[in-house]
Amino acid sequence: MGAEHPKKARATMKKLKDLIHSPPIWVNPQHPVKVAVALMQSLHVDVLPVRDGDQVVGMVTARQLLAVAEEVPVSQVMTADALLLDAEMPVREAAAKMAERGVDVAFVINDTLAGMVRATDLILEVSRSYDPLTRLPWQDALREWSIEKLRTGHEISILFFDIDRFGQFNKQYDHVTGDRVLELVARTIERELDPDLTILCRYGGDEFAVATVYMSGEAQQLAARIARRVEEIQVPKVREVISVSYGVFGGRRTREREMVHYAATVDDLIVRASRMCLQMKQRKGTLAMLQLPLPGVEPEERVEPRVQVTGISFIAQGKEAEASVELAISGLRVLKQVRGDVKQPPEELMVQAARDALTALVPGIGTVQVHHVSKVTVDLHEKNEKMDGVMVVVELLTASGNQLLSGFAPVRENVQRAAVNALLHALNRPLAKWLSQSQLSSSR
């Protein structure tokens, strides 16, 4: 993971005012064409803004002046829909605006006309931070965007993504397949983002990062949704499920930062998000190395021997789905139901219902936050076969601290049962510890 030694961020983001090279010379609508021609010839330009008082009302090009009588007013040949951009606008944002409008020139405004920029002026600056494979900017664009948001009083969150087992796509298939996976993951993440509130970059290798003004809860939901969408990617001849590990950090402050070094703050957020991503990836790697409950090793119904799954159901009707889970311990039973959109993966609703049932059954265990639920395929190298299962990543919040935990359960009867068992497997150790302490206390 490259985020442990983040590249030093630039202190400022390059803006349009830094690229202006043409003086703010203009014509007004009443000027005759011959005035515009004379100005173009003296300035060696082929376009001029048309200004009426303090307002830019259009532009006129050399092509429009061809074969036009000298005394014709500029107003009769000008174009009225000139693109006006603020001098403080970041260069990349300006480039996107010009591309969207399909224009080669824009006029820069700073209270009044400051000058103009051409598409050719922006190309070099934008291309310095652009990955042609994924068609995404590199990490310096994300840093600049984040610094600017912090500078203007916004709080930001960083979402860090790392493609799981990416090396095997190159080794098992070929580099063309690996490149295709990178492209598809990039497009999948991009589709889930609001460009007005986020920026996506290729961070390096098989890593992607998103900066957003979403607060922590929304950012967590966004990351989980992206992870689900990635698992839906289909690549010809690739049997494995494509998945990502992720980490989210930031978006928790509720008051403005004071006396802060913005670049250092962004670096810190990236490092922390990447560490959380690495933790998730390492736990997934542990599962892939068979340090997990295998068929015949541990009965599925007793992932945690003192908590029993006594009933589950999943009903989808119309646009709504309902998951029900009943858990029992020492004669005490708790049934919890969760409703959601029928399009939501069943395993997610089952894990939520199981979480609610477990925390009601064993309230002293702490608060359980579900970070990730996915169907996975694990290679059983010793048996030369594959196993389908469900993996769950949760965070257990207790008075003594927080723990990031993961659990896996193979799909035997159905994915709903596996999802419940995966949650219990994730919480197996802290649950057993809490139950043993409770028994010890009651015996006294």
C-alpha positions as CSV (number, residue, x, y, z in Angstrom):
1,M,0.0,0.0,0.0
2,G,1.6,3.3,-1.1
3,A,-0.3,5.5,1.4
4,E,2.2,5.0,4.3
5,H,4.5,7.5,2.6
6,P,2.2,9.9,0.9
7,K,3.6,12.3,-1.7
8,K,3.8,15.8,-0.4
9,A,0.8,17.8,-1.5
10,R,1.1,21.1,-3.3
11,A,0.2,24.0,-1.1
12,T,-2.1,25.6,-3.7
13,M,-4.4,24.3,-6.5
14,K,-3.6,25.8,-9.9
15,K,-6.5,28.0,-11.1
16,L,-7.5,29.8,-14.2
17,K,-6.0,33.1,-13.1
18,D,-2.6,31.3,-13.2
19,L,-3.0,30.5,-16.9
20,I,-4.3,33.8,-18.3
21,H,-1.9,35.1,-21.0
22,S,-4.1,37.2,-23.2
23,P,-4.7,40.8,-22.1
24,P,-8.3,41.8,-21.4
25,I,-8.9,43.5,-24.7
26,W,-12.5,43.6,-26.1
27,V,-14.8,45.2,-28.5
28,N,-18.3,46.4,-27.8
29,P,-21.4,45.5,-29.8
30,Q,-21.5,48.9,-31.5
31,H,-18.0,48.8,-32.8
32,P,-17.7,48.3,-36.6
33,V,-16.1,45.1,-37.8
34,K,-13.0,47.0,-38.9
35,V,-12.2,47.7,-35.3
36,A,-12.4,44.0,-34.4
37,V,-10.2,43.1,-37.3
38,A,-7.5,45.7,-36.4
39,L,-7.4,44.4,-32.8
40,M,-7.1,40.8,-33.9
41,Q,-4.2,41.6,-36.2
42,S,-2.3,43.6,-33.7
43,L,-2.8,41.1,-30.9
44,H,-2.3,38.0,-33.2
45,V,-5.6,36.4,-31.9
46,D,-8.6,35.1,-33.8
47,V,-11.2,35.7,-31.2
48,L,-12.3,38.6,-29.0
49,P,-14.8,39.0,-26.2
50,V,-17.7,41.4,-26.8
51,R,-18.4,43.6,-23.8
52,D,-21.3,45.9,-23.2
53,G,-20.5,48.1,-20.2
54,D,-19.2,45.8,-17.5
55,Q,-20.8,42.7,-18.9
56,V,-19.3,40.2,-21.4
57,V,-22.3,39.6,-23.7
58,G,-20.6,37.3,-26.3
59,M,-17.6,36.9,-28.6
60,V,-16.6,37.4,-32.2
61,T,-14.2,35.2,-34.2
62,A,-12.0,35.9,-37.2
63,R,-14.1,33.4,-39.2
64,Q,-17.2,35.3,-38.5
65,L,-15.6,38.5,-39.9
66,L,-14.7,37.0,-43.2
67,A,-16.4,38.8,-46.2
68,V,-18.2,41.1,-43.9
69,A,-18.4,44.8,-44.7
70,E,-16.1,46.9,-42.5
71,E,-18.8,49.2,-41.2
72,V,-21.2,46.4,-40.1
73,P,-21.6,46.5,-36.3
74,V,-20.1,43.6,-34.3
75,S,-23.5,42.9,-32.8
76,Q,-24.7,41.6,-36.1
77,V,-22.0,38.9,-36.5
78,M,-21.1,38.1,-32.8
79,T,-22.0,34.9,-30.9
80,A,-24.0,35.5,-27.8
81,D,-23.3,32.4,-25.8
82,A,-19.6,32.8,-24.8
83,L,-18.4,30.7,-21.9
84,L,-17.6,32.7,-18.8
85,L,-15.5,31.2,-16.0
86,D,-14.4,32.5,-12.6
87,A,-10.7,33.3,-12.3
88,E,-10.7,31.2,-9.0
89,M,-11.9,28.1,-10.8
90,P,-9.5,25.1,-10.6
91,V,-8.0,24.3,-14.0
92,R,-9.4,20.8,-14.1
93,E,-12.9,22.0,-13.4
94,A,-12.5,24.6,-16.1
95,A,-11.3,21.9,-18.6
96,A,-14.4,19.9,-17.8
97,K,-16.7,22.9,-18.3
98,M,-15.1,23.6,-21.7
99,A,-15.3,20.0,-22.8
100,E,-19.0,19.8,-21.7
101,R,-19.8,22.9,-23.8
102,G,-17.6,21.8,-26.7
103,V,-15.7,25.1,-26.9
104,D,-12.1,25.9,-27.5
105,V,-12.0,29.3,-25.7
106,A,-13.4,30.7,-22.5
107,F,-13.3,34.2,-21.0
108,V,-12.1,34.6,-17.4
109,I,-13.9,36.8,-15.0
110,N,-12.6,38.3,-11.8
111,D,-15.2,40.9,-10.9
112,T,-14.5,42.2,-14.4
113,L,-13.0,40.7,-17.6
114,A,-9.5,39.3,-16.7
115,G,-8.6,37.7,-20.0
116,M,-9.2,34.5,-21.9
117,V,-7.9,30.9,-22.0
118,R,-7.9,28.3,-24.7
119,A,-8.3,24.6,-24.5
120,T,-4.7,24.2,-25.6
121,D,-3.7,26.2,-22.5
122,L,-5.4,23.6,-20.3
123,I,-4.3,20.4,-22.0
124,L,-0.7,20.3,-20.6
125,E,-1.8,21.1,-17.1
126,V,-4.6,18.5,-17.1
127,S,-2.5,15.8,-18.8
128,R,0.1,16.0,-16.1
129,S,-2.2,14.1,-13.7
130,Y,-4.2,11.8,-15.9
131,D,-4.1,8.0,-16.2
132,P,-5.0,7.0,-19.8
133,L,-6.0,3.5,-18.9
134,T,-8.7,4.3,-16.4
135,R,-9.3,7.9,-17.7
136,L,-9.0,9.2,-14.1
137,P,-6.7,11.7,-12.6
138,W,-3.8,10.6,-10.3
139,Q,-3.7,11.3,-6.6
140,D,-2.4,14.9,-6.8
141,A,-5.8,15.9,-8.2
142,L,-7.5,14.4,-5.2
143,R,-5.1,16.2,-2.9
144,E,-5.7,19.6,-4.5
145,W,-9.5,19.1,-4.5
146,S,-9.4,18.1,-0.8
147,I,-7.1,21.0,0.2
148,E,-9.4,23.5,-1.5
149,K,-12.5,22.0,0.2
150,L,-10.8,22.3,3.6
151,R,-9.7,25.8,2.9
152,T,-13.2,26.9,2.1
153,G,-14.6,25.4,5.4
154,H,-15.9,22.0,4.2
155,E,-15.2,18.8,6.1
156,I,-14.1,15.8,3.9
157,S,-14.0,12.0,4.1
158,I,-11.5,9.8,2.2
159,L,-12.6,6.4,0.8
160,F,-9.7,4.2,-0.1
161,F,-10.2,1.1,-2.3
162,D,-7.9,-1.8,-3.1
163,I,-8.8,-4.5,-5.6
164,D,-8.6,-8.0,-4.0
165,R,-6.3,-10.6,-5.5
166,F,-5.5,-8.3,-8.4
167,G,-2.2,-10.0,-9.0
168,Q,-3.9,-13.3,-9.9
169,F,-5.8,-11.7,-12.8
170,N,-2.5,-10.9,-14.4
171,K,-0.9,-14.3,-13.5
172,Q,-3.9,-16.6,-14.1
173,Y,-5.1,-14.8,-17.2
174,D,-3.0,-12.0,-18.7
175,H,-2.3,-8.3,-18.4
176,V,-5.0,-7.4,-20.9
177,T,-7.5,-9.0,-18.5
178,G,-5.9,-7.2,-15.5
179,D,-6.2,-3.9,-17.4
180,R,-9.8,-4.6,-18.2
181,V,-10.6,-5.2,-14.5
182,L,-9.0,-1.9,-13.6
183,E,-11.1,-0.1,-16.3
184,L,-14.3,-1.7,-15.1
185,V,-13.7,-1.0,-11.4
186,A,-12.9,2.6,-12.3
187,R,-16.2,3.0,-14.2
188,T,-18.2,1.2,-11.5
189,I,-16.9,3.5,-8.8
190,E,-17.4,6.6,-11.0
191,R,-21.1,5.7,-11.6
192,E,-21.9,5.8,-7.9
193,L,-20.4,9.3,-7.4
194,D,-21.9,12.8,-7.5
195,P,-19.2,14.8,-9.4
196,D,-20.3,18.0,-7.5
197,L,-19.6,16.4,-4.1
198,T,-16.7,14.0,-4.8
199,I,-13.5,13.4,-6.8
200,L,-12.2,10.0,-7.8
201,C,-8.6,9.2,-8.6
202,R,-6.4,6.3,-9.4
203,Y,-4.1,6.2,-6.4
204,G,-1.6,3.8,-7.8
205,G,-1.5,0.2,-9.0
206,D,-4.8,-1.4,-8.1
207,E,-5.8,1.3,-5.7
208,F,-8.4,4.0,-6.0
209,A,-9.3,6.9,-3.7
210,V,-12.4,9.1,-3.4
211,A,-12.6,12.4,-1.5
212,T,-16.0,13.7,-0.7
213,V,-17.8,16.3,1.4
214,Y,-20.1,13.6,2.8
215,M,-19.9,13.1,6.6
216,S,-18.7,9.8,8.0
217,G,-22.0,7.9,8.0
218,E,-22.8,8.7,4.4
219,A,-19.3,8.0,3.3
220,Q,-19.4,4.5,4.9
221,Q,-22.7,3.8,3.1
222,L,-21.2,5.0,-0.2
223,A,-18.2,2.8,0.2
224,A,-20.3,-0.3,1.0
225,R,-22.5,0.4,-2.0
226,I,-19.5,0.7,-4.3
227,A,-18.1,-2.6,-2.9
228,R,-21.4,-4.3,-3.8
229,R,-21.5,-2.9,-7.3
230,V,-17.9,-4.0,-7.9
231,E,-18.9,-7.6,-7.1
232,E,-21.5,-7.4,-9.9
233,I,-18.8,-6.8,-12.5
234,Q,-18.6,-9.6,-15.1
235,V,-15.4,-10.2,-17.2
236,P,-15.4,-12.8,-19.9
237,K,-13.5,-16.0,-19.0
238,V,-13.0,-14.8,-15.4
239,R,-14.7,-17.1,-12.9
240,E,-13.6,-15.3,-9.7
241,V,-15.8,-12.7,-8.1
242,I,-14.1,-9.3,-8.5
243,S,-14.2,-7.5,-5.1
244,V,-12.5,-4.6,-3.3
245,S,-11.4,-3.9,0.2
246,Y,-12.0,-0.4,1.5
247,G,-11.4,2.0,4.3
248,V,-13.1,5.2,5.2
249,F,-11.9,8.0,7.4
250,G,-12.8,11.6,8.1
251,G,-16.1,13.4,8.0
252,R,-16.6,13.6,11.7
253,R,-15.7,17.1,12.7
254,T,-18.7,19.4,13.4
255,R,-16.8,22.7,13.9
256,E,-14.4,24.5,11.6
257,R,-10.7,23.7,11.8
258,E,-8.4,26.4,13.3
259,M,-4.7,27.0,12.5
260,V,-4.5,23.8,10.4
261,H,-2.0,22.7,7.8
262,Y,-4.5,21.6,5.1
263,A,-2.0,19.5,3.1
264,A,-0.9,17.6,6.2
265,T,-4.6,17.0,7.2
266,V,-5.3,15.5,3.8
267,D,-2.2,13.3,4.0
268,D,-3.4,12.1,7.5
269,L,-6.9,11.2,6.2
270,I,-5.5,9.3,3.3
271,V,-3.1,7.3,5.5
272,R,-5.8,6.4,8.0
273,A,-8.3,5.4,5.3
274,S,-5.6,3.3,3.6
275,R,-4.8,1.6,6.9
276,M,-8.4,0.6,7.4
277,C,-8.5,-0.7,3.9
278,L,-5.4,-2.7,4.6
279,Q,-6.9,-4.2,7.7
280,M,-9.9,-5.4,5.7
281,K,-7.7,-6.8,2.9
282,Q,-5.5,-8.7,5.4
283,R,-8.6,-10.3,7.0
284,K,-9.8,-11.3,3.6
285,G,-6.4,-12.7,2.9
286,T,-6.5,-14.7,6.1
287,L,-9.8,-16.3,4.9
288,A,-8.3,-17.1,1.5
289,M,-5.4,-18.9,3.2
290,L,-8.0,-21.3,4.8
291,Q,-7.9,-19.9,8.3
292,L,-11.7,-20.1,8.2
293,P,-14.4,-22.6,9.0
294,L,-14.2,-25.3,6.4
295,P,-16.8,-28.0,5.5
296,G,-16.7,-30.7,8.1
297,V,-14.5,-28.7,10.5
298,E,-17.2,-26.7,12.3
299,P,-20.9,-27.3,12.1
300,E,-22.5,-24.4,10.3
301,E,-25.4,-24.2,12.8
302,R,-22.9,-23.7,15.7
303,V,-20.4,-21.1,14.6
304,E,-20.6,-19.9,18.2
305,P,-21.7,-23.0,20.2
306,R,-23.7,-21.1,22.9
307,V,-25.7,-19.0,20.5
308,Q,-28.1,-20.9,18.3
309,V,-29.8,-19.9,15.1
310,T,-33.3,-21.2,15.7
311,G,-35.1,-19.6,12.7
312,I,-34.5,-17.5,9.6
313,S,-36.7,-16.4,6.8
314,F,-36.5,-14.1,3.8
315,I,-39.6,-12.9,2.0
316,A,-39.5,-10.7,-1.1
317,Q,-42.8,-9.2,-2.2
318,G,-43.3,-6.4,-4.6
319,K,-40.7,-3.7,-4.0
320,E,-40.0,-4.7,-0.4
321,A,-38.1,-7.5,1.2
322,E,-38.1,-8.7,4.8
323,A,-35.4,-10.7,6.6
324,S,-36.2,-12.4,10.0
325,V,-33.7,-14.0,12.3
326,E,-34.3,-15.7,15.6
327,L,-31.4,-16.5,17.9
328,A,-31.5,-18.3,21.2
329,I,-29.3,-18.8,24.2
330,S,-30.0,-20.7,27.5
331,G,-33.7,-20.9,26.7
332,L,-34.0,-17.2,25.9
333,R,-35.1,-16.4,22.3
334,V,-35.1,-13.1,20.3
335,L,-36.7,-12.5,16.9
336,K,-35.8,-9.5,14.9
337,Q,-37.0,-8.4,11.5
338,V,-35.5,-5.9,9.0
339,R,-37.2,-4.5,5.9
340,G,-35.5,-3.1,2.9
341,D,-35.6,-2.6,-0.9
342,V,-36.1,-5.9,-2.8
343,K,-33.1,-4.9,-4.9
344,Q,-30.8,-5.0,-1.8
345,P,-28.8,-8.2,-1.6
346,P,-30.5,-10.7,0.7
347,E,-27.3,-11.4,2.6
348,E,-27.2,-7.7,3.7
349,L,-30.7,-7.7,5.2
350,M,-30.0,-11.1,6.9
351,V,-26.9,-9.7,8.5
352,Q,-28.7,-6.6,9.7
353,A,-31.5,-8.7,11.2
354,A,-29.0,-11.1,12.8
355,R,-27.0,-8.1,14.2
356,D,-30.2,-6.7,15.8
357,A,-31.2,-10.1,17.2
358,L,-27.7,-10.7,18.7
359,T,-27.4,-7.3,20.3
360,A,-30.9,-7.7,21.8
361,L,-30.1,-11.2,23.0
362,V,-26.7,-10.2,24.4
363,P,-26.9,-6.5,25.1
364,G,-23.7,-6.3,27.0
365,I,-21.5,-7.2,24.0
366,G,-21.4,-3.6,22.7
367,T,-22.5,-1.8,19.5
368,V,-22.0,-3.7,16.2
369,Q,-21.6,-1.7,13.0
370,V,-21.8,-3.6,9.8
371,H,-19.2,-2.3,7.3
372,H,-19.2,-5.0,4.6
373,V,-21.3,-8.0,3.5
374,S,-20.5,-9.9,0.3
375,K,-20.6,-13.2,-1.4
376,V,-17.1,-14.5,-2.1
377,T,-15.4,-17.4,-3.7
378,V,-12.4,-18.8,-1.9
379,D,-9.8,-21.0,-3.6
380,L,-9.2,-24.3,-1.7
381,H,-5.7,-24.9,-3.1
382,E,-5.1,-28.1,-1.2
383,K,-8.3,-29.6,-2.7
384,N,-8.0,-27.9,-6.0
385,E,-11.5,-26.6,-5.8
386,K,-13.5,-23.5,-4.9
387,M,-15.9,-22.7,-2.1
388,D,-18.7,-20.1,-2.3
389,G,-19.5,-18.3,0.9
390,V,-20.4,-15.0,2.6
391,M,-17.9,-12.7,4.2
392,V,-18.9,-10.1,6.8
393,V,-16.7,-7.2,8.2
394,V,-18.1,-5.5,11.3
395,E,-16.8,-3.1,13.9
396,L,-17.4,-3.8,17.5
397,L,-17.6,-0.7,19.7
398,T,-17.1,-1.2,23.4
399,A,-16.1,0.9,26.4
400,S,-12.6,-0.5,26.1
401,G,-12.1,0.3,22.4
402,N,-13.1,-0.6,18.9
403,Q,-12.3,-3.9,17.0
404,L,-12.6,-4.5,13.3
405,L,-13.7,-8.1,12.9
406,S,-14.4,-10.4,9.9
407,G,-16.3,-13.6,9.6
408,F,-16.9,-16.2,6.9
409,A,-19.4,-19.0,6.4
410,P,-19.7,-21.4,3.4
411,V,-23.0,-21.5,1.5
412,R,-24.5,-24.9,2.1
413,E,-28.3,-24.6,2.5
414,N,-28.6,-21.0,1.1
415,V,-26.9,-17.6,1.1
416,Q,-29.3,-16.3,3.8
417,R,-28.2,-19.0,6.4
418,A,-24.5,-18.4,5.4
419,A,-24.9,-14.7,6.0
420,V,-26.2,-15.2,9.6
421,N,-23.4,-17.7,10.3
422,A,-20.8,-15.3,8.9
423,L,-21.9,-12.6,11.4
424,L,-21.7,-15.0,14.3
425,H,-18.3,-16.2,13.1
426,A,-17.0,-12.6,13.1
427,L,-18.2,-12.0,16.6
428,N,-17.3,-15.5,17.9
429,R,-14.3,-14.6,20.1
430,P,-15.7,-11.4,21.8
431,L,-19.0,-13.1,22.2
432,A,-17.5,-16.2,23.9
433,K,-15.4,-14.0,26.1
434,W,-18.4,-11.9,27.2
435,L,-20.5,-15.1,27.8
436,S,-17.7,-16.7,29.9
437,Q,-17.4,-13.5,32.0
438,S,-21.1,-13.4,32.5
439,Q,-21.2,-17.0,33.6
440,L,-18.3,-16.4,36.0
441,S,-20.1,-13.4,37.5
442,S,-23.4,-15.3,37.9
443,S,-21.6,-18.2,39.6
444,R,-20.3,-15.8,42.3
